[in-house]
Amino acid sequence: MTQSLPPLSFQHIAPELRLYCGSDSLAALARELKRGGYRRVVIVTGNSVSRSTAMDLLRTELDGVLAGESHAVKSNSPVTAVAAVTGTLREFAADCVIAVGGGSAAVTARAASVALAEGKSLQELCTRRQADGEFVSPRLPATKLPQFVVPTTPSTAFVKAGSAAHDPATGERLAVFDPKTRAKAVFIHPAFLATSPLELTSTASLNTLSTAIEALESPKCDPISEALLMHAVRLTSEHLGNLTPQGTSVRERLAIAGVLCGRGTEQAGGGLASVLAHATGHRVHVANGTINAIVLPHTMRFNAPATVGTLGRIVESLPRSTSNGSEGAVHSLEKLFDRLGIARRLRDIGVAESDLTEIAEAAMADWFITRAPRKVAGVSELRGILEQAW
């Protein structure tokens, strides 16, 4: 008997993206800059990447249009790094930005471009949770510098419009959203992927995997997003265990998975694991991907009453899956994490039990919590998930 399917009703809005992959991608970057008429290019990157031989390739390609560089990028995009990059963009009168690095480089470049154009601090520009629980984002009307990205690690952040900086003084995560900061183009070049330490590539890919699975849980995941996200899960789960220091072919596929995931989550959104990782990572100085992998099975169990109809596509995406339902999806995921040999408890990465309430409180102030498939009633529910993961 043919199963009766419900009618489809959705909108899938896909912003323009130009993606180049391969050893000739830097030549494509030069063509993109010429086509846009950009003459005062500023590179935004971190110290270690700035000293790599790959950067010499980029500098050669940008001969005649490279106005300056900022090497201020730090992990988790602290506001001090954003301020430093903002100053560099102003100093060199930049007419476009090339972010070189991982997600922090792209986020820092975007946030600095917003701060520069709007002439205000991120504290004034960020999304805020009101007393009634609603989130309010200020309008950001100023024209922003065009953004280009040369990745060194896989990341979903390269194709996003949101940028979240961390304020070490308050512990706050300051999120600004501006579609005008979306990357015009992304250039996946093997020499740059080879600069990333193996562990960094691995944890960034874990973040891709977890983010894609959370988006597949979402009832808002339409058929187009589903295709992007399922293939992101397949690519990541298939290749993550095959990383080697020398090989770049695996890294290219993991980077593409990050782009697919970033595009797929435009409609479906994120979830609780990402929110908890954001609230935890800077406290223990552990990559979000690792924390995501630790808490994801527990957030999936929490979400189970609201994701009965979406778990099948997760099971189908994961390797060696043989069972269905909530526990089937979680079990398949846990088997994959076991094979990868990652940490499985928050206590194993230095999270103190006494920190759990503070982490839960910070997570409740994260706008992305509104996109979880099951509504979170309050701090106590988040603390319960964290206790299970601890």
C-alpha positions in Angstrom: 0.0 0.0 0.0 1.3 3.4 -0.9 1.8 5.6 2.1 -0.3 8.8 2.1 2.0 11.9 2.1 0.9 15.3 3.5 1.0 18.2 1.0 4.1 20.3 0.9 4.0 24.0 1.7 7.3 25.9 2.1 9.5 28.7 0.9 13.2 28.1 0.3 15.1 31.4 -0.2 18.7 30.8 -1.2 21.1 33.8 -1.2 23.6 34.0 -4.0 26.9 32.2 -3.4 29.9 31.7 -5.7 32.0 28.7 -4.6 35.4 27.8 -6.0 37.3 24.7 -5.0 40.8 23.6 -6.2 44.3 24.8 -6.8 43.1 27.4 -9.3 40.7 29.0 -6.9 42.9 31.9 -6.0 43.0 32.9 -9.6 39.2 32.9 -9.4 39.5 35.2 -6.4 41.6 37.7 -8.4 39.0 37.6 -11.2 36.1 38.3 -8.6 38.0 41.3 -7.2 38.6 42.7 -10.7 35.0 42.2 -11.7 33.9 44.1 -8.5 36.4 46.9 -9.1 38.0 46.5 -5.6 41.3 48.3 -5.2 41.8 48.4 -1.4 41.6 44.9 -0.2 42.3 44.0 3.5 43.1 40.5 4.6 41.7 39.5 8.1 43.4 36.4 9.6 45.2 35.1 12.7 48.9 35.1 13.5 49.6 31.5 12.6 47.9 31.6 9.2 49.6 34.9 8.4 53.0 33.2 8.6 52.1 30.3 6.4 53.5 29.7 2.9 50.0 29.6 1.6 49.6 33.3 2.5 52.4 34.1 0.1 50.3 32.6 -2.7 47.5 34.9 -1.8 49.6 38.0 -1.5 51.1 37.3 -4.9 47.6 37.0 -6.4 46.6 40.3 -4.8 49.5 42.2 -6.0 48.4 45.8 -6.7 45.2 45.7 -4.7 46.3 44.5 -1.3 46.0 47.6 1.0 46.8 45.9 4.3 46.3 43.0 6.7 45.0 42.4 10.2 46.3 39.4 12.1 44.1 40.0 15.2 41.7 37.0 14.8 41.4 34.9 17.9 39.3 31.9 18.8 35.7 32.6 19.7 36.0 36.1 18.1 36.5 38.2 21.3 35.3 41.9 21.1 38.9 43.0 21.4 39.8 41.2 18.2 36.8 42.7 16.4 37.8 46.2 17.6 41.3 45.7 16.3 40.1 44.5 12.9 37.6 47.5 12.8 40.6 49.8 13.3 42.6 48.2 10.5 39.7 48.4 8.0 39.4 52.1 8.9 43.1 52.7 8.7 43.5 51.3 5.2 40.2 52.6 3.9 39.2 49.1 2.8 36.8 48.6 0.0 36.4 44.8 0.6 37.5 42.2 3.1 39.1 38.7 2.6 38.7 36.5 5.7 41.4 33.8 5.8 41.1 31.1 8.4 38.3 29.2 10.2 34.9 30.3 11.4 36.4 32.9 13.8 38.1 34.7 11.0 34.9 35.0 9.0 32.8 36.0 12.0 35.4 38.6 13.2 35.6 40.1 9.7 31.8 40.4 9.4 31.4 41.8 12.9 34.2 44.4 12.3 32.5 45.4 9.0 29.2 45.9 10.9 30.9 48.0 13.7 32.8 50.1 11.1 29.7 50.8 9.0 27.3 51.5 11.8 29.7 53.5 13.9 28.6 51.8 17.1 29.8 49.1 19.6 28.7 45.5 19.3 26.9 46.0 22.6 24.7 48.5 20.9 24.2 46.5 17.8 23.6 43.0 19.1 20.4 41.0 19.5 19.0 41.3 23.1 16.5 39.2 25.1 13.8 41.4 26.6 12.2 40.9 30.0 9.2 39.2 28.4 11.6 36.6 26.8 11.3 38.0 23.3 14.5 38.7 21.3 14.9 42.1 19.6 17.5 42.8 16.8 18.3 46.4 15.9 18.1 47.4 12.2 21.5 47.8 10.6 20.9 49.9 7.5 24.5 51.0 6.6 26.2 49.6 3.5 28.8 46.9 4.5 32.1 46.0 3.0 31.9 43.1 0.6 33.2 39.8 2.2 35.2 37.0 0.6 36.4 33.9 2.4 39.5 31.6 2.0 38.9 28.7 4.5 41.6 26.9 6.4 39.1 24.6 8.3 35.6 23.3 7.7 33.0 25.7 9.1 29.3 26.5 8.6 30.1 30.1 9.4 31.5 31.0 6.0 28.1 31.4 4.3 26.2 33.0 7.2 24.8 36.5 7.8 25.1 36.4 11.6 28.2 37.1 13.6 28.6 36.5 17.3 31.5 37.9 19.3 32.5 37.0 22.8 32.8 39.7 25.5 35.4 38.3 28.0 34.5 41.1 30.5 30.9 40.0 30.9 30.9 36.5 29.4 28.2 37.6 27.0 27.8 36.4 23.4 27.0 39.4 21.3 25.2 38.3 18.1 24.6 40.7 15.2 22.7 39.8 12.1 23.1 41.5 8.8 22.4 39.9 5.4 24.7 42.5 3.8 27.7 40.7 5.3 27.1 37.4 3.6 30.2 36.3 1.7 30.2 37.1 -2.0 32.3 34.1 -2.7 34.2 31.3 -0.9 37.5 29.9 -2.3 38.5 26.4 -1.0 42.2 26.0 -1.8 44.2 22.9 -0.8 47.3 24.9 0.4 45.2 26.8 2.9 43.4 23.7 4.2 46.8 22.1 4.8 47.7 24.9 7.2 45.2 23.8 9.8 46.3 21.4 12.6 44.6 18.0 12.4 42.7 18.5 15.7 41.3 21.8 14.6 40.0 20.4 11.4 38.5 17.5 13.3 36.7 19.5 15.9 35.4 22.0 13.2 34.0 19.0 11.3 32.4 17.7 14.5 30.6 21.1 14.7 29.4 20.6 11.1 28.1 17.2 11.9 26.3 18.2 15.0 24.8 21.4 13.4 23.6 19.4 10.4 21.9 16.8 12.6 20.2 19.4 14.7 18.9 21.1 11.6 17.6 17.8 10.3 15.7 17.4 13.6 13.8 20.7 12.9 10.2 20.6 11.7 11.2 23.7 9.6 13.7 21.6 7.5 12.3 21.8 4.0 13.1 19.2 1.2 15.9 21.4 -0.3 17.5 22.0 3.1 17.1 18.3 3.9 19.1 17.3 0.8 22.0 19.7 1.7 22.1 18.7 5.3 21.9 14.9 4.7 24.8 15.1 2.3 26.7 17.2 4.8 26.2 14.5 7.4 27.2 11.8 4.9 30.4 13.6 3.8 31.5 14.4 7.4 30.7 11.0 8.9 32.4 9.2 6.0 35.6 11.2 5.9 36.2 12.5 9.4 37.9 9.4 10.6 40.3 9.5 7.5 42.1 12.7 8.2 45.9 12.7 7.8 48.4 15.5 8.3 49.4 15.5 4.6 46.3 14.7 2.7 44.0 17.5 1.5 41.4 15.6 -0.5 39.6 14.6 2.7 39.9 18.2 4.0 38.3 19.5 0.8 35.3 17.3 1.3 34.9 18.2 4.9 35.1 21.9 3.9 32.4 21.4 1.3 30.3 19.6 4.0 30.6 22.8 6.1 29.3 24.9 3.3 26.4 22.6 2.6 25.5 22.6 6.3 25.7 26.4 6.5 23.3 26.7 3.5 21.0 24.0 4.9 20.6 25.7 8.2 19.4 28.9 6.7 15.9 27.6 6.7 16.0 24.9 9.4 18.0 26.8 12.1 20.2 25.5 14.8 19.4 23.8 18.1 20.1 23.2 21.8 23.5 21.5 21.4 24.8 24.5 19.5 23.4 26.9 22.2 24.9 24.9 25.0 28.3 24.7 23.2 28.3 28.5 22.7 27.7 29.0 26.4 30.3 26.5 27.5 33.2 26.7 25.1 34.9 30.0 26.2 34.7 28.9 29.8 36.8 25.8 29.4 38.6 26.8 26.2 37.4 23.7 24.3 36.3 23.8 20.7 32.5 24.0 20.1 32.6 20.9 18.0 33.8 18.8 20.9 31.1 20.2 23.2 28.4 19.8 20.6 29.3 16.1 20.2 29.1 15.6 24.0 25.7 17.2 24.5 24.0 16.3 21.2 22.8 12.8 22.2 21.2 14.4 25.3 19.5 17.2 23.5 18.2 14.8 20.9 16.6 12.8 23.7 15.1 16.0 25.2 13.7 16.9 21.7 12.4 13.5 21.0 8.7 14.3 21.7 8.9 17.0 19.0 11.0 15.2 16.4 9.2 11.9 15.9 8.6 12.8 12.2 12.1 14.0 11.5 14.5 11.4 12.9 14.3 9.0 9.9 16.4 11.3 7.8 19.1 11.4 10.5 19.3 7.6 10.7 19.4 7.4 6.9 22.3 9.9 6.8 24.5 8.2 9.3 26.7 5.2 8.4 25.9 1.7 9.6 22.5 2.7 10.9 20.1 -0.2 11.2 17.4 1.0 13.7 14.8 3.8 13.6 13.2 6.1 16.1 14.7 8.4 18.6 16.9 5.9 20.4 17.9 4.5 17.0 19.2 7.8 15.8 21.0 8.6 19.1 22.5 5.1 19.2 23.8 5.4 15.6 25.3 8.8 16.5 26.9 7.5 19.7 28.5 4.5 17.8 30.0 7.0 15.3 31.4 9.1 18.2 32.8 6.0 19.8 34.7 5.1 16.6 36.1 8.6 16.4 37.3 8.4 20.0 36.0 11.7 21.2 35.3 12.8 24.8 31.8 11.8 25.9 31.2 13.7 29.2 31.5 17.4 30.1 33.5 16.5 33.1 36.1 15.0 30.8 36.8 18.4 29.2 37.1 20.4 32.4 33.5 21.6 33.0 32.8 21.8 36.8 29.4 20.7 38.1 29.2 24.0 39.9 29.3 25.8 36.5 26.2 24.1 35.1 23.6 26.6 36.3 25.6 29.6 35.0 26.0 27.8 31.6 22.2 27.2 31.5 21.5 30.8 32.3 23.8 32.0 29.5 22.2 29.6 27.1 18.7 30.9 27.8 19.9 34.4 26.6 21.0 33.0 23.2 18.7 33.8 20.3 19.3 30.4 18.7 17.4 28.8 21.6 14.2 30.0 19.9 14.9 27.7 16.9 15.0 24.5 18.9 12.3 22.0 17.9 11.0 21.6 21.5 10.5 24.8 23.5 12.7 25.1 26.5 10.6 26.1 29.6 13.5 27.6 31.5 16.9 27.3 33.1 16.0 24.2 35.1 15.3 22.2 31.9 18.7 23.2 30.4 20.4 22.4 33.7 18.8 18.9 33.5 20.3 18.3 30.1 23.7 19.5 31.2 23.6 17.2 34.2 22.9 14.2 32.0 25.9 15.2 29.8 28.1 15.9 32.8 
